[in-house]
Amino acid sequence: GERDAGKGLEMRKLVLSGFLASEEIYINQLEALLLPMKPLKATATTSQPVLTLQQIETIFYKIQDIYEIHKEFYDSLCPKVQQWDSNVTMGHLFQKLASQLGVYKAFVDNYKIALETAEKCSQSNYQFQKISEELKVKGPKDSKESHTSVTMEGTAGVGRGTQPFVCAGPAWVNCRALCDALRISQNFLSSINEDIDPRRTAVTTPKGETRQLVKDGFLVELSEGSRKLRHVFLFTDVLLCAKLKKTAVGKHQQYDCKWYVPLADLVFPSPEESEHCPQVHVIPDHELEDMKTKISAIKSEVQKEKANKGQSRAIERLKKKMFENEFWLLLNSPAIPFRIHNRNGKSYLFLLSSDYERSEWREAIQKLQKKDLQAFVLSSVELQVLTGSCFKLRTVHNIPVTSNKDDDESPGLYGFLHVIVHSAKGFKQSANLYCTLEVDSFGYFVSKAKTRVFRDTTEPQWNEEFEIELEGSQSLRILCYEKCYDKTKLNKDNNEIVDKIMGKGQIQLDPQAVQTKNWHMDVIEMNGIKVEFSMKFTSRDMSLKRTPSKKQTGVFGVKISVVTKRERSKVPYIVRQCIEEVEKRGIEEVGIYRISGVATDIQALKAVFDANNKDILVMLSDMDINAIAGTLKLYFRELPEPLLTDRLYPAFMEGIALSDPAAKENCMMHLLRSLPDPNLITFLFLLEHLKRVAEKEPINKMSLHNLATVFGPTLLRPSEGESKAHLTLASDIWSHDVMAQVQVLLYYLQHPPISFTELKRNTLYFSTDV
């Protein structure tokens, strides 16, 4: 046993001696590089400088710091290796080295510029060229890398030397091997993997540790009753809320600190406390949707201008307008409250657009709070230094609006994503579980679907299919919740969910991978929970083709006039039954008509209606209400031509674009009169139903505008688009068309009640007064 222990010690000593030798070579290289720096600096201030101070700064950027870090490390490690015994500990040395990784990142970031500057100076300055040529330092023979002589331009010696600790890349490999070999404090590794992101530049915290930036991003703060866009920085021990200073052109940009809360003092208010918060003014949905319409219209214009090689001035003007509109959307759409409370005083309120973001911030903060943190007050200088470092450290550089994206970035997907949420496992105890799906649209995320709650289980089997409309989306998120039925935990704040998030995850929607005909099965892992789901994507053009039924029996895909004649009815039976059922038990259902039903349920109902089965009513009364709502939408979508007809589609598009209210009213009413009777009567029947649904908006969260968004395209979209064959970007134009279709339905929904008999009685000839 002892012999083994001795052998182990020998091995460790060998590893470390090798390590020291390479450290030594590395330090010598750095020293050689630094030799000319002092004389160069000295000449910089004379009348005949070899290089300017700025150039010296750039070329030698951070080399001095790296040299000092390694010199100190070497000096502390050397004696330990020489008098090696089993009691030597050195974890802390490596830990210190690791905590200084930010310096390398800074060096690597600057590396390209340093190289370019050195080359430029070399070409334009003979003296400097000579200096750089003299700097030939031979690396160790066994390393191809360092064999490159370290010339000035080869400052690369620092970035690419034999050193295990250079750059973040190979460092962890070597370091990990080393640590395993030496059983060096495990703590060191976990601290690297978790907190020390080598990108961060270090600032010291009151406890003498390095302060790292852990997370940052743009959030909307409700401050003195108005919405402000802030850049929020979460450091290892403090949350800092800043805003970008307005600066003169050419000046460095800086942040202004608005407030900060040490994490030791930060608490999340309990539901009871948050009751007293100011009421958030929520912008009505239709205003947000109108803004999206505008943005889509501007996007199409930009595309047109580009296609016709338009003036860049015109494009710039459009882009500026688009930015303003998107910025407005970004400020005004979030409505999920995220409160932060300083236990010694103030509370702050952010508004987020998705529960996912909120839990990300909350989790990141709580994870840091597990450590033993100290409260502190920053002096004005410290605060300045910290705020000053924000600009360099930030990882989120641009406000998340599409106009900030480059043209060649993927525009995202437009069309329909079909997702089946199968099942989940990995829960410790049984609970009432459900999932929600979110996709991004216009730069931020929105919740699009929700599975039913699977009661009292550790392995929920939902197997529910959803169809989610994508507007330029790039990511899909899945959140898994535990449903809380305990009324006492209900938060007074209307849109605060008290259900507990059990896990969350997101995947990129890669256009190549997603656009296949087949279902693609996937598993998303979140906090030890695995959710199985499948998805497939249909582009807009594919999914919107109306396919007339080959058979004339049944109701789906059959002309509405044929069905009503066969049934001797004014409104098809399927429409009346579904609407009756929704009014009976779905009118207070959150997201009715927006949340899709399970596809298999909808197919079952479709079959029963097509077969005119006598069990229809029994089946309807048992069926999940979202499936019934989905069947009604499917019926309208599968009509061989839209309810408002192909013939009148162009006229509806022109009518809705009229700006004079009287002319618009005349035109829109005249168009209804021009519809065939079954279409008109069915449309008015549906209109009254949707208005009744919207009356319950405080409960079901479905406004007239939401309903128009769901039903507009379904009732208006033309059956075969010959019109769009010549358009280049289906996505942009489509979204513009879709917006107009929504506006048409919204017009009728917002209109005072329209009666069939009144309409028909008023068939005057408008040609005289238009």
WORA-V382282 format. One record per residue. N is the residue number from 1. RES is the residue in one small letter. PHI is phi in radians with two decimals (none if undefined). Layout:
# WORA-V382282
{{N | RES | PHI} {N | RES | PHI}}
This chain:
# WORA-V382282
{{1 | g | none} {2 | e | -1.12} {3 | r | -1.07} {4 | d | -1.04} {5 | a | -1.07} {6 | g | -1.08} {7 | k | -1.04} {8 | g | -1.00} {9 | l | -1.07} {10 | e | -1.00} {11 | m | -0.96} {12 | r | -1.06} {13 | k | -1.12} {14 | l | -1.06} {15 | v | -0.95} {16 | l | -1.20} {17 | s | -1.13} {18 | g | -1.05} {19 | f | -1.11} {20 | l | -1.07} {21 | a | -1.05} {22 | s | -1.19} {23 | e | -1.01} {24 | e | -1.10} {25 | i | -1.00} {26 | y | -1.06} {27 | i | -1.11} {28 | n | -1.07} {29 | q | -1.08} {30 | l | -1.11} {31 | e | -1.03} {32 | a | -1.05} {33 | l | -1.12} {34 | l | -1.40} {35 | l | -0.83} {36 | p | -1.29} {37 | m | -1.14} {38 | k | -1.08} {39 | p | -1.03} {40 | l | -1.07} {41 | k | -1.06} {42 | a | -1.08} {43 | t | -1.30} {44 | a | -1.03} {45 | t | -1.63} {46 | t | -1.52} {47 | s | -1.30} {48 | q | -2.13} {49 | p | -1.22} {50 | v | -1.28} {51 | l | -2.31} {52 | t | -1.38} {53 | l | -1.03} {54 | q | -1.05} {55 | q | -1.13} {56 | i | -1.09} {57 | e | -0.91} {58 | t | -1.17} {59 | i | -1.20} {60 | f | -1.70} {61 | y | -0.91} {62 | k | 1.21} {63 | i | -1.15} {64 | q | -0.99} {65 | d | -1.08} {66 | i | -1.12} {67 | y | -1.03} {68 | e | -1.15} {69 | i | -1.02} {70 | h | -1.25} {71 | k | -1.07} {72 | e | -1.11} {73 | f | -1.09} {74 | y | -1.08} {75 | d | -1.09} {76 | s | -1.43} {77 | l | -1.40} {78 | c | -0.91} {79 | p | -1.03} {80 | k | -1.16} {81 | v | -1.25} {82 | q | -1.15} {83 | q | -1.85} {84 | w | -1.43} {85 | d | -2.55} {86 | s | -1.21} {87 | n | -1.61} {88 | v | -1.19} {89 | t | -2.04} {90 | m | -2.49} {91 | g | -0.89} {92 | h | -1.12} {93 | l | -1.15} {94 | f | -1.16} {95 | q | -1.06} {96 | k | -1.09} {97 | l | -1.03} {98 | a | -1.11} {99 | s | -1.20} {100 | q | -1.71} {101 | l | -1.03} {102 | g | -0.94} {103 | v | -1.09} {104 | y | -1.11} {105 | k | -1.01} {106 | a | -1.04} {107 | f | -1.08} {108 | v | -1.10} {109 | d | -1.07} {110 | n | -1.52} {111 | y | -0.91} {112 | k | -1.08} {113 | i | -1.14} {114 | a | -1.03} {115 | l | -1.10} {116 | e | -1.06} {117 | t | -1.09} {118 | a | -1.07} {119 | e | -1.13} {120 | k | -1.00} {121 | c | -1.08} {122 | s | -1.09} {123 | q | -1.21} {124 | s | -1.66} {125 | n | -2.39} {126 | y | -1.05} {127 | q | -1.03} {128 | f | -1.16} {129 | q | -1.06} {130 | k | -1.13} {131 | i | -0.97} {132 | s | -1.20} {133 | e | -1.23} {134 | e | -1.22} {135 | l | -1.41} {136 | k | -1.77} {137 | v | -2.01} {138 | k | -1.38} {139 | g | -1.48} {140 | p | -1.13} {141 | k | -1.10} {142 | d | -1.40} {143 | s | -2.03} {144 | k | -1.03} {145 | e | -1.00} {146 | s | -1.36} {147 | h | -1.16} {148 | t | -0.99} {149 | s | -1.19} {150 | v | -1.49} {151 | t | -1.55} {152 | m | -0.99} {153 | e | -1.13} {154 | g | -1.53} {155 | t | -0.83} {156 | a | -0.88} {157 | g | -0.83} {158 | v | -1.28} {159 | g | -1.31} {160 | r | -2.17} {161 | g | -1.05} {162 | t | -1.36} {163 | q | -1.23} {164 | p | -1.14} {165 | f | -1.65} {166 | v | -1.60} {167 | c | 1.10} {168 | a | -1.33} {169 | g | -0.92} {170 | p | -1.22} {171 | a | -0.94} {172 | w | -1.22} {173 | v | -1.09} {174 | n | -1.09} {175 | c | -1.12} {176 | r | -1.16} {177 | a | -1.04} {178 | l | -1.11} {179 | c | -1.16} {180 | d | -1.14} {181 | a | -1.08} {182 | l | -1.71} {183 | r | 0.84} {184 | i | -1.22} {185 | s | -0.44} {186 | q | -1.08} {187 | n | -0.93} {188 | f | -1.01} {189 | l | -1.11} {190 | s | -1.14} {191 | s | -1.20} {192 | i | -1.19} {193 | n | -1.13} {194 | e | -1.62} {195 | d | -1.94} {196 | i | -1.58} {197 | d | -1.48} {198 | p | -1.05} {199 | r | -1.27} {200 | r | -1.48} {201 | t | -1.51} {202 | a | -1.62} {203 | v | -2.37} {204 | t | -1.57} {205 | t | -1.61} {206 | p | -0.96} {207 | k | -1.51} {208 | g | 1.44} {209 | e | -1.61} {210 | t | -1.46} {211 | r | -1.54} {212 | q | -1.96} {213 | l | -1.47} {214 | v | -1.78} {215 | k | -2.81} {216 | d | -2.59} {217 | g | 3.05} {218 | f | -1.52} {219 | l | -2.32} {220 | v | -1.61} {221 | e | -1.83} {222 | l | -1.63} {223 | s | -2.22} {224 | e | 0.84} {225 | g | 1.38} {226 | s | -2.20} {227 | r | -1.50} {228 | k | -2.23} {229 | l | -1.52} {230 | r | -2.11} {231 | h | -1.86} {232 | v | -1.85} {233 | f | -2.05} {234 | l | -1.87} {235 | f | -1.72} {236 | t | -1.00} {237 | d | -2.35} {238 | v | -2.73} {239 | l | -1.85} {240 | l | -2.12} {241 | c | -1.91} {242 | a | -2.27} {243 | k | -2.32} {244 | l | -1.25} {245 | k | -1.27} {246 | k | -1.32} {247 | t | -2.20} {248 | a | -1.21} {249 | v | -1.02} {250 | g | 1.49} {251 | k | -1.40} {252 | h | -1.18} {253 | q | -1.37} {254 | q | -2.45} {255 | y | -1.77} {256 | d | -1.86} {257 | c | -1.40} {258 | k | -1.55} {259 | w | -2.91} {260 | y | -2.49} {261 | v | -2.31} {262 | p | -1.05} {263 | l | -1.08} {264 | a | -1.13} {265 | d | -1.81} {266 | l | -1.54} {267 | v | -2.27} {268 | f | -1.63} {269 | p | -1.11} {270 | s | -1.32} {271 | p | -0.87} {272 | e | -1.07} {273 | e | -1.17} {274 | s | -1.37} {275 | e | -1.11} {276 | h | -1.44} {277 | c | -1.35} {278 | p | -1.09} {279 | q | -1.20} {280 | v | -1.38} {281 | h | -1.40} {282 | v | -1.64} {283 | i | -1.26} {284 | p | -1.05} {285 | d | -0.92} {286 | h | -1.14} {287 | e | -1.20} {288 | l | -1.10} {289 | e | -1.16} {290 | d | -1.04} {291 | m | -1.14} {292 | k | -1.07} {293 | t | -1.01} {294 | k | -1.04} {295 | i | -1.07} {296 | s | -1.09} {297 | a | -1.11} {298 | i | -1.12} {299 | k | -1.00} {300 | s | -1.07} {301 | e | -1.09} {302 | v | -1.04} {303 | q | -1.05} {304 | k | -1.06} {305 | e | -0.99} {306 | k | -1.13} {307 | a | -1.07} {308 | n | -1.60} {309 | k | 0.83} {310 | g | -1.18} {311 | q | -1.19} {312 | s | -1.18} {313 | r | -1.07} {314 | a | -1.11} {315 | i | -1.11} {316 | e | -1.02} {317 | r | -1.09} {318 | l | -1.09} {319 | k | -1.14} {320 | k | -1.11} {321 | k | -1.05} {322 | m | -1.11} {323 | f | -1.03} {324 | e | -1.06} {325 | n | -1.15} {326 | e | -1.18} {327 | f | -1.11} {328 | w | -1.05} {329 | l | -1.11} {330 | l | -1.09} {331 | l | -1.29} {332 | n | -1.71} {333 | s | -1.47} {334 | p | -1.10} {335 | a | -2.46} {336 | i | -1.61} {337 | p | -1.27} {338 | f | -2.34} {339 | r | -1.77} {340 | i | -2.29} {341 | h | -2.25} {342 | n | -1.63} {343 | r | -1.09} {344 | n | -1.77} {345 | g | 2.87} {346 | k | -1.29} {347 | s | -1.98} {348 | y | -2.25} {349 | l | -2.23} {350 | f | -1.86} {351 | l | -2.07} {352 | l | -2.03} {353 | s | -1.62} {354 | s | -2.57} {355 | d | -1.16} {356 | y | -1.09} {357 | e | -1.02} {358 | r | -1.04} {359 | s | -1.28} {360 | e | -1.08} {361 | w | -1.11} {362 | r | -1.07} {363 | e | -1.13} {364 | a | -1.07} {365 | i | -1.20} {366 | q | -1.13} {367 | k | -1.13} {368 | l | -1.19} {369 | q | -1.28} {370 | k | -1.20} {371 | k | -1.38} {372 | d | -1.48} {373 | l | -1.87} {374 | q | -1.97} {375 | a | -1.36} {376 | f | -2.83} {377 | v | -2.16} {378 | l | -1.46} {379 | s | -1.25} {380 | s | -1.08} {381 | v | -1.19} {382 | e | -1.03} {383 | l | -1.12} {384 | q | -1.10} {385 | v | -1.09} {386 | l | -1.12} {387 | t | -1.14} {388 | g | -1.10} {389 | s | -1.29} {390 | c | -1.02} {391 | f | -1.12} {392 | k | -1.23} {393 | l | -1.46} {394 | r | -0.98} {395 | t | -1.84} {396 | v | -1.80} {397 | h | -1.63} {398 | n | -1.98} {399 | i | -1.07} {400 | p | -1.29} {401 | v | -2.17} {402 | t | -1.18} {403 | s | -1.20} {404 | n | -1.45} {405 | k | -1.49} {406 | d | -1.28} {407 | d | -1.11} {408 | d | -1.47} {409 | e | -1.20} {410 | s | -1.06} {411 | p | -1.34} {412 | g | 1.49} {413 | l | -1.79} {414 | y | -2.05} {415 | g | 2.55} {416 | f | -2.16} {417 | l | -1.85} {418 | h | -1.72} {419 | v | -2.19} {420 | i | -1.89} {421 | v | -1.61} {422 | h | -1.41} {423 | s | -2.77} {424 | a | -2.55} {425 | k | -2.48} {426 | g | 1.91} {427 | f | -1.46} {428 | k | -1.30} {429 | q | -2.29} {430 | s | -1.27} {431 | a | -2.72} {432 | n | -1.63} {433 | l | -2.11} {434 | y | -2.59} {435 | c | -2.11} {436 | t | -2.16} {437 | l | -2.05} {438 | e | -2.19} {439 | v | -2.27} {440 | d | -1.54} {441 | s | -2.70} {442 | f | 0.95} {443 | g | 1.54} {444 | y | -2.40} {445 | f | -1.70} {446 | v | -2.31} {447 | s | -1.37} {448 | k | -2.09} {449 | a | -2.75} {450 | k | -2.58} {451 | t | -1.38} {452 | r | -1.26} {453 | v | -1.45} {454 | f | -1.65} {455 | r | -1.46} {456 | d | 0.94} {457 | t | -2.61} {458 | t | -1.82} {459 | e | -2.31} {460 | p | -1.11} {461 | q | -2.10} {462 | w | -1.45} {463 | n | 0.83} {464 | e | -1.94} {465 | e | -1.87} {466 | f | -2.24} {467 | e | -2.04} {468 | i | -2.02} {469 | e | -1.40} {470 | l | -1.83} {471 | e | -2.07} {472 | g | 1.22} {473 | s | -1.51} {474 | q | -2.16} {475 | s | -2.42} {476 | l | -2.10} {477 | r | -2.06} {478 | i | -2.11} {479 | l | -2.08} {480 | c | -2.00} {481 | y | -2.07} {482 | e | -1.77} {483 | k | -1.30} {484 | c | -1.88} {485 | y | -1.74} {486 | d | -1.43} {487 | k | -1.07} {488 | t | -1.19} {489 | k | -1.51} {490 | l | -1.24} {491 | n | -1.53} {492 | k | -1.20} {493 | d | -1.25} {494 | n | -1.03} {495 | n | -1.90} {496 | e | -1.60} {497 | i | -1.46} {498 | v | -1.76} {499 | d | -1.12} {500 | k | -1.59} {501 | i | -1.33} {502 | m | -1.56} {503 | g | -3.02} {504 | k | -2.69} {505 | g | -2.77} {506 | q | -2.46} {507 | i | -2.30} {508 | q | -1.34} {509 | l | -1.63} {510 | d | -1.50} {511 | p | -0.92} {512 | q | -1.12} {513 | a | -1.22} {514 | v | -1.36} {515 | q | -1.41} {516 | t | -1.95} {517 | k | -1.24} {518 | n | -1.64} {519 | w | -1.20} {520 | h | -2.15} {521 | m | -1.57} {522 | d | -2.62} {523 | v | -2.21} {524 | i | -2.02} {525 | e | -1.79} {526 | m | -2.55} {527 | n | 0.71} {528 | g | 1.41} {529 | i | -1.77} {530 | k | -1.99} {531 | v | -1.96} {532 | e | -1.69} {533 | f | -2.59} {534 | s | -2.24} {535 | m | -2.60} {536 | k | -2.59} {537 | f | -2.12} {538 | t | -2.13} {539 | s | -1.20} {540 | r | -0.94} {541 | d | -1.03} {542 | m | -1.23} {543 | s | -1.30} {544 | l | -1.72} {545 | k | -1.21} {546 | r | -1.53} {547 | t | -1.97} {548 | p | -1.08} {549 | s | -1.22} {550 | k | -1.28} {551 | k | -1.62} {552 | q | -1.72} {553 | t | -1.51} {554 | g | 1.31} {555 | v | -2.11} {556 | f | -1.29} {557 | g | 1.31} {558 | v | -1.92} {559 | k | -0.96} {560 | i | -1.12} {561 | s | -1.17} {562 | v | -1.12} {563 | v | -1.14} {564 | t | -1.16} {565 | k | -1.16} {566 | r | -1.08} {567 | e | -1.45} {568 | r | 0.91} {569 | s | -2.14} {570 | k | -1.52} {571 | v | -2.10} {572 | p | -0.91} {573 | y | -0.92} {574 | i | -1.04} {575 | v | -1.19} {576 | r | -1.10} {577 | q | -1.15} {578 | c | -1.10} {579 | i | -1.12} {580 | e | -1.06} {581 | e | -1.16} {582 | v | -1.13} {583 | e | -1.23} {584 | k | -1.24} {585 | r | -2.43} {586 | g | -2.10} {587 | i | -1.25} {588 | e | -1.86} {589 | e | -1.31} {590 | v | -1.10} {591 | g | 1.30} {592 | i | -1.04} {593 | y | 1.33} {594 | r | -1.63} {595 | i | -1.42} {596 | s | -1.38} {597 | g | -1.42} {598 | v | -1.26} {599 | a | -1.02} {600 | t | -1.14} {601 | d | -1.09} {602 | i | -1.11} {603 | q | -1.08} {604 | a | -1.10} {605 | l | -1.13} {606 | k | -1.01} {607 | a | -1.09} {608 | v | -1.15} {609 | f | -1.16} {610 | d | -1.10} {611 | a | -1.48} {612 | n | 0.92} {613 | n | -1.22} {614 | k | -1.30} {615 | d | -1.53} {616 | i | -0.87} {617 | l | -1.15} {618 | v | -1.07} {619 | m | -1.12} {620 | l | -1.05} {621 | s | -1.22} {622 | d | -1.60} {623 | m | -1.38} {624 | d | -0.98} {625 | i | -1.12} {626 | n | -1.17} {627 | a | -1.24} {628 | i | -1.19} {629 | a | -1.06} {630 | g | -1.16} {631 | t | -1.15} {632 | l | -1.09} {633 | k | -1.09} {634 | l | -1.10} {635 | y | -1.01} {636 | f | -1.20} {637 | r | -1.22} {638 | e | -1.59} {639 | l | -1.00} {640 | p | -1.08} {641 | e | -2.38} {642 | p | -1.06} {643 | l | -0.95} {644 | l | -1.57} {645 | t | 1.20} {646 | d | -1.18} {647 | r | -1.03} {648 | l | -1.59} {649 | y | -0.93} {650 | p | -1.04} {651 | a | -1.21} {652 | f | -1.07} {653 | m | -1.10} {654 | e | -1.27} {655 | g | -1.05} {656 | i | -1.22} {657 | a | -1.49} {658 | l | -1.17} {659 | s | -1.71} {660 | d | -1.36} {661 | p | -0.97} {662 | a | -1.17} {663 | a | -1.10} {664 | k | -1.10} {665 | e | -1.00} {666 | n | -0.98} {667 | c | -1.11} {668 | m | -1.16} {669 | m | -1.28} {670 | h | -1.07} {671 | l | -1.12} {672 | l | -1.07} {673 | r | -1.02} {674 | s | -1.35} {675 | l | -1.28} {676 | p | -1.08} {677 | d | -0.93} {678 | p | -1.00} {679 | n | -1.13} {680 | l | -1.16} {681 | i | -1.11} {682 | t | -1.11} {683 | f | -1.08} {684 | l | -1.16} {685 | f | -1.11} {686 | l | -1.16} {687 | l | -1.02} {688 | e | -1.10} {689 | h | -1.08} {690 | l | -1.12} {691 | k | -1.13} {692 | r | -1.15} {693 | v | -1.10} {694 | a | -1.22} {695 | e | -1.08} {696 | k | -1.63} {697 | e | -0.88} {698 | p | -0.98} {699 | i | -1.65} {700 | n | -1.59} {701 | k | 1.06} {702 | m | -1.94} {703 | s | -1.49} {704 | l | -0.95} {705 | h | -1.16} {706 | n | -1.02} {707 | l | -1.18} {708 | a | -1.12} {709 | t | -1.15} {710 | v | -1.25} {711 | f | -1.67} {712 | g | -0.90} {713 | p | -1.07} {714 | t | -1.12} {715 | l | -1.60} {716 | l | -2.02} {717 | r | -0.99} {718 | p | -1.10} {719 | s | -1.30} {720 | e | -2.22} {721 | g | -1.44} {722 | e | -1.25} {723 | s | -0.98} {724 | k | -1.71} {725 | a | -1.07} {726 | h | -1.50} {727 | l | -1.43} {728 | t | -1.33} {729 | l | -1.75} {730 | a | -0.86} {731 | s | -1.02} {732 | d | -1.17} {733 | i | -1.16} {734 | w | -0.97} {735 | s | -1.08} {736 | h | -1.19} {737 | d | -1.06} {738 | v | -1.02} {739 | m | -1.02} {740 | a | -1.13} {741 | q | -1.10} {742 | v | -1.10} {743 | q | -1.08} {744 | v | -1.06} {745 | l | -1.10} {746 | l | -1.07} {747 | y | -1.00} {748 | y | -1.26} {749 | l | -1.19} {750 | q | -1.50} {751 | h | -1.39} {752 | p | -0.96} {753 | p | -0.85} {754 | i | -1.98} {755 | s | -1.89} {756 | f | -1.01} {757 | t | -1.14} {758 | e | -1.00} {759 | l | -0.97} {760 | k | -1.18} {761 | r | -1.16} {762 | n | -1.51} {763 | t | -1.29} {764 | l | -1.51} {765 | y | -1.53} {766 | f | -1.31} {767 | s | -0.95} {768 | t | -1.29} {769 | d | -1.90} {770 | v | -1.54}}
